[in-house]
Amino acid sequence: MPLVSILNELKRAQRERYAVPCFDTFDLFSTEGMFLAAAQKAAPTIIAIYDSALNRPNARAMAAYIRTRAKEAAQPISLMLDHGSSFEQCMKAIHYGFTDVMYDGSRLPLEENIATTKAIVRVAHAMGIGVEAELGHVGSGSEYRSYGAQRKGFTDPAAVEHFVQETGVDLLAVAIGTAHGLYDGDPQIDLELLRNIRRRVDIPLVLHGGTGCSEKQFRDVIEAGISKINVATDLFVTTGKRLVEIAKTAEAPRYFDLTSKAIESFTERCGYYLDLFGASGRV
Ligand SMILES: [Zn+2]
């Protein structure tokens, strides 16, 4: 059960109240850890390439590598574009063989976000590819105090049905208090807003900015209707710290010790999230 669009897995997650994590990868070591964790935990998993990484010279080869690895896996694995910045970037990802794409028009006026999302959905659906869009804007954790507390960019529940109906999108990322990267302060999540959005539409809902949320917050958002959770920063910060520690303490740190430790760290950390979100054993 190999490379798939994650839509069916997320519909099941929505019905059975767990969440499938989406891990951003930037290299082969983090990718390997993600595949090993999915195998160890018998869990469906989304491996994502970030929009800017799609412009690297190795992007097409990275996509091909992940596709091949996923085809050999016993678990459903999606290769997804994260935060696609334009129609063209989403088309490029589809051309490279991604099975799901996220288009992020959350900084645009609503009608522009709708128009571009709709155009991407039309092409993607003709090819069996799932599309995620963002309504409201999930900001950056480094600016959290200035907007998180002020609820800037939170998803307007009144716009949700219109957006989903007009675009035909499959997954919806919502802004309910989380932010990307490391938080300046503690994340405050508006569960009432999430429940309100959940009542208005029937498609799987997505939480971005998983790094820094507490285990209770994760359990609460899943209970309130989140079916996909994006985590990236924590994986890289945790692994980076572990490698620095080894480099400092080992007498003569060897390259291969560091790379195998990196894979081990990603495996362990991704496995932790698969367990926490309830995705383990769902194959
Ligand atoms: Zn995100």
Residues whose N, C-alpha, C, O or C-beta is under 5 A from the ligand:
A	BS01	ZN	H208 G209 N230
